[in-house]
Amino acid sequence: MTKKKETAINTIIGEDTLITGNIVLKGNLVLYGKVIGDITTEGSITLATTASVQGQLSGEELTIGGHVEGKVQTIGKVTLGAQATLIGDIKANQIVIEDGAHFEGSCTMNSD
């Protein structure tokens, strides 16, 4: 029996929100605001184009539309959207960098 991927959004952080400190959760996160600290989840992390993170991101799958300064790590896929900026290293099974994205760092592909 295969585990069904959870697609429900469990946590939304609004555009006018600033969080200073680490965030640890189990479900999926959508971020529109700013976080200064690490974000760790067993689910997915989606950063809107308005989002900004100074810290590490770790989750099942990461979609980055905004600005990240820090390492990102996932057991699944990292997607850098057309307006994304990532200054930091990526460790993932799959990496997608859309045309227009800005990336400064190194990539390491997980080996299964």
Phi and psi in degrees as a GROMACS rama.xvg file:
@    title "Ramachandran Plot"
@    xaxis  label "Phi"
@    yaxis  label "Psi"
@TYPE xy
-92.0227  148.013  THR-2
-76.6744  127.356  LYS-3
-74.9975  132.108  LYS-4
-71.2318  129.291  LYS-5
-79.9855  124.043  GLU-6
-111.39  -7.3236  THR-7
-67.8692  141.884  ALA-8
-84.0222  121.972  ILE-9
-95.4166  -32.0886  ASN-10
-139.394  132.769  THR-11
-123.772  129.949  ILE-12
-113.309  118.634  ILE-13
-69.6095  164.568  GLY-14
-63.7317  -32.1052  GLU-15
-90.1643  13.7032  ASP-16
-100.614  135.859  THR-17
-121.425  123.197  LEU-18
-116.017  126.659  ILE-19
-111.152  110.964  THR-20
136.813  169.231  GLY-21
-81.4607  147.663  ASN-22
-117.243  126.591  ILE-23
-126.594  125.141  VAL-24
-147.814  170.192  LEU-25
-101.049  -30.2935  LYS-26
-95.6392  -162.473  GLY-27
-86.111  144.101  ASN-28
-125.384  135.181  LEU-29
-118.601  125.545  VAL-30
-116.771  125.294  LEU-31
-110.423  -19.7791  TYR-32
-96.7129  -149.329  GLY-33
-123.122  136.809  LYS-34
-127.884  128.196  VAL-35
-109.401  96.3745  ILE-36
151.318  175.977  GLY-37
-87.1137  148.601  ASP-38
-121.356  123.814  ILE-39
-130.065  130.22  THR-40
-149.338  157.775  THR-41
-84.6005  -11.7411  GLU-42
-100.953  -153.396  GLY-43
-99.136  157.354  SER-44
-122.7  126.505  ILE-45
-121.094  122.92  THR-46
-107.34  121.366  LEU-47
-70.6666  171.289  ALA-48
-64.3911  -21.8044  THR-49
-85.8359  -8.55033  THR-50
-79.3807  150.465  ALA-51
-143.236  132.813  SER-52
-132.766  129.572  VAL-53
-112.666  94.031  GLN-54
158.326  -178.617  GLY-55
-87.2863  146.131  GLN-56
-116.616  133.072  LEU-57
-142.098  122.912  SER-58
-165.179  -179.388  GLY-59
-69.8746  -37.4942  GLU-60
-151.882  140.515  GLU-61
-125.335  130.208  LEU-62
-122.687  118.597  THR-63
-114.03  120.114  ILE-64
-112.051  -18.8281  GLY-65
-107.479  -138.6  GLY-66
-113.68  128.714  HIS-67
-131.175  131.13  VAL-68
-119.377  101.534  GLU-69
153.567  171.903  GLY-70
-75.9278  145.586  LYS-71
-123.811  138.993  VAL-72
-142.323  135.439  GLN-73
-151.184  155.725  THR-74
-88.1309  -7.59209  ILE-75
-114.648  -123.09  GLY-76
-113.191  142.46  LYS-77
-110.291  127.186  VAL-78
-119.257  124.338  THR-79
-100.959  114.375  LEU-80
-71.0603  172.07  GLY-81
-59.7881  -27.9033  ALA-82
-104.225  8.73695  GLN-83
-76.9893  148.771  ALA-84
-129.169  124.622  THR-85
-127.939  118.818  LEU-86
-113.524  97.3269  ILE-87
158.327  176.112  GLY-88
-92.8068  153.095  ASP-89
-117.704  135.456  ILE-90
-129.828  115.974  LYS-91
-159.512  166.843  ALA-92
-77.5444  -34.2248  ASN-93
-141.631  140.516  GLN-94
-129.311  128.152  ILE-95
-122.025  124.459  VAL-96
-121.401  110.223  ILE-97
-76.0326  155.671  GLU-98
-59.638  127.205  ASP-99
105.005  -18.0716  GLY-100
-69.0777  151.036  ALA-101
-115.684  125.472  HIS-102
-136.321  125.235  PHE-103
-125.651  112.057  GLU-104
158.18  -162.262  GLY-105
-123.142  158.52  SER-106
-117.577  136.564  CYS-107
-127.218  126.234  THR-108
-92.2822  130.113  MET-109
-66.6168  143.294  ASN-110
-106.808  128.934  SER-111
